[in-house]
Each structure stands twice: as C-alpha cells, then as structure tokens.
Amino acid sequence: MRGSAPTRRRALLALAAVAGLAAAPALAADQTFPVAELMAEPPLPDMWMGSKDAPVTVIEYASMTCTHCAAFHAETWPTLKSKYIDTGKVRFVLREFPLDPLATAGFMLGRCAGPEKRNAVLDLLFDQQKNWAFVDKPAEALENTVKQAGITHDAFAACLKDQKLLGQVNAERDKAGTAFKVDATPTFYINGTKHAGELSVPELDKILAPLVKS
C-alpha cells in the first residue's frame, strides 16, 4: 500500500536530517586493540553470531551503501559463515558505521525490525543494494525493498522518526571512529587486529587459519 504524499515527504525529510559522517584520520592497517575493549558495551546492543566460546572474534564495521561491503557480503560472507561461524571457530558481529543518511536509514530499519530479523533485513539490503541505494528515488526504493521483510509503510515512517535510535546509530559510528580509528568500510577487527578493506576468501583464510588451530 502506498502512503500519502505528506507522509512520504516526512520520510524523505527524516533521511535528510541524519547527520553526515566526519571522517576519522587514516591510520595504518593492522593496528591492534584489546578484544575486551572492542567488546565493551557499545551504544547499540551487539547481535552476535556463532559460539561465544569461539577462539576468534570478528567485528565488522560496515555501511549499507558501501559497494565494497556489499561485495564482501556476496563473495566472502557465505564462506565465513559456513566454514568458520557455523562450525564454532568464529564469533562474528556486524556494527553500524553509516557513511551517509541513506545508510543510516537502512541500519535503523534493521534495528526496528527487531533482534530476530535485524540481520535478515541487512542481508536483504546488501543483496539488493543496487536496487535502492543508487537510484533516483532512494527513499521510495528503500521502503519498497524492506517491504519484502514485512516492514509496513507505517513502520517504515515511524522508524525513521525515532530520534533515540538515530542518536544510537550515530553514537556507534562516532565511537568506532574515535576509539577504534575506523575511517573506511568495511573494516574488520580479528582478535583485535584491524584489517581495513574488503577481504577475499583467500585473504580471510590466510588470516584465520593460524588463529583457529588449537
């Protein structure tokens, strides 16, 4: 069901009102941070996948409109999940690091879908990124995309007006930039070591192989 023009305009205004990203200073790759510090309570609750007793912790900071993030999701993520997460070798979480208002809206909609559906919504948005992120009417396209996950027009509009959630997403991004020196997406922390940029399956295997041996 299509919403009224005023309601749709309000949704567009909500997208436009999201604060832009202030880029953090670029630092060398392979910096290391204490895992306990990285896992300390973030502004938004983490939604972990995999065993909490896994020998390897992987934290990904991504943006929903980042093409390299979508490529990682399409090309490397299936192997990471089947070979390492599902087998108990890796514990994984994706954290919000939106690079623009549209990415922020996508993350907000994932959170509004609830803990059980959040990752499925993000999967959908990455899979169909080209259909909503780089089109003439992205707000309308975003709404049409998340309808596939059961998010109604009213839920869509209400979510984008949630100022508390907006503040939490921005705080998540800001903490990553200041505390962990994230300045691009995707950025991964693997047992505390920073790896900036999209990782291929061979690159991921090379990093994880010595860490999962026990």
N, C-alpha and C positions, 0 to 999 in steps of 0.2 A: 504494500500500500504506500502510495506516495504522500509525503507530508505537504502541508501548506507552504506557500512561498515565504511568509514571515518566519515560520519555524525553521525552514531550510536556511534562510539568511542568518538566523541566530546561530545555527551550527557553523556556518562559514565564519561568522564573527568570532566564535569560540576558538576556531582554528587559528585565526589571525591574531588572537590575543595571547597565544602561547609565546613565552619569551624565547628569543633566539639563543643560540649557543655561543658562549665566549670561549674561543679556542684556548686550550692549555698549552704551555710551552712544550715543544717537541723534545723528547729525551731519547737516549739510545735504547735500542731494543735489549731484551734480556736483563732488564733490571729485576731485582728480586725483592719481594715484600714478605714479611711474616704471614704465613697462612692464617694464623689466628687473627691477625689484624684485618686481612681481607675478608674473613668470615664474620667479623664483628657485626652486630646488629645494623643492617643498612636502613635507609629511610623507608624502603618498601620491603615487605617480607619476602625472603628468598623462596623460590619454588624449586626445590632440588629434585634431580632425577638420579637414580642409582642408589647404591648402598652407602649408608653413612659411614661404614667401615672400609670403604674402598681405599686402596693405597694412594690413589691420585685424585686430587681435587682440581677441576677445571671450571674457571669462571670466565664467561664470555661477556664482554660489553659490546652491544650491537645497536644499530639504528634501523628502524623499519624501512627507511627509504634508501639505505645503503646497498648499492648493487653488489659490492663485494661480500656483504653479509648474506644476501640472497644466494649468491653463487656458492658460498660455503655451505649454506643450508641445503642446497640442491645436490652438491657434488661430494661433500665430505661428511656432513652430518649423518647420513644413513650409516656409514661405516663406523663413525664414532659411537653411535648409539648401539648398533648390533654387536660390534666387536669388543667394545670397552664398557659402555654403561650397562647394557643388559646382562653382561657377564660378571658384574660386580667389581670390575677393575677401576672404574672411574665414577666419581660423583660429580655431576655437572649442574650448573645453573647459568641461565641467561639473564643478564641485568640490563636495565634500560639506560641507554646513552643516546637519546634522540638528537639528531643533527639539525632538525628543522621542526616547525609546528606540525606538519603532517605526520612525521614520525612520532611525535609526542601524542597526537591523537590516536594513532594506531596502538601504542602502548597502553594508553588509558582505556581503550576499548577492550584490550586483552584483560586488564585488571578488572574491569567492570563485569566481564563475563563470569568471574568467579574463579577460585583456585583450581577447580577441576577442569575448567575449559580454557584457562588462560593460555597454556602452551599450544592448544589446538588452534586458537584464534591467531596466535603469532605464526604458526605453521602455515595457516591459510594465507595470511598476508604476505609472507615471504614467497610462497608458491605462486601467488598471483600478483606479485609486486608491479609488474609492468602494466597490469590492467587498471591500477588505481593510483599509483604514485607518480606516473609521468604522463598524465592525460590532461585535457583542457579543463575538466571539472572534477578535480580530485576529491573534494568533499562528497559529492554525489556518488562518485565511483567507490570511495571508501565505504560509504553506507551500503551500497549495493553488494559489495564484497562480503561485509560482515553479516549481512542477512543470511548468508549461507551457513553461518554458525548459530543462527537463531536469534540474533540481536535485532530487535524490532526498531522501527523509526523512533518511537518514544524513548526507548532505552538508549539509542544512539545519541539523541539530543540531550538527554539527561546526563549521560556520562561525560560529554564534552563540556558541560557546565559545572562539573564537580571541581570546585576550586581547591578543595583539600587534596584530592588526588593529583591535580595538576601540580600543586606545590611539592608533593612527594616525588613525583617523576622528575621534576626539576632538581630537587634536592639529591636524588640518586645520581643524576648526571653530574651535578656540581661536586659531590663528594668524590666521585671517580676521578674527576679532573684534578682536584686539589690534593687528595690524599694518595691516590694511586697513579697519578700522572697519565691518565688516559687522554689522548689527544686525537685519536682517529678510531675508526671502526672498520672491521672488527678488531678488538684487542682481547687477547686471551691471557689469563694467569694460570699457569700449570704448575701446581705445587708451589705457588708463589712467584714463579718466574714469568716475566712479561714477554709475550710474543705478539708483536703488532702486525696486523695484516692478515689477509685470507690464508688459511693453511690448506694445502692439498693433502690427500690421503697419504702419500709417501712422506711428506714433511711431518704430518701428525704421527705416523707410525715411528719415525725416527726419534721424535721427542718422547713418545710414551713407552716405547719398548724397554729402555733401561729402567724406567720408573715402575713398571708393573711386574718386573721379575722379582720373585720372592720365594 
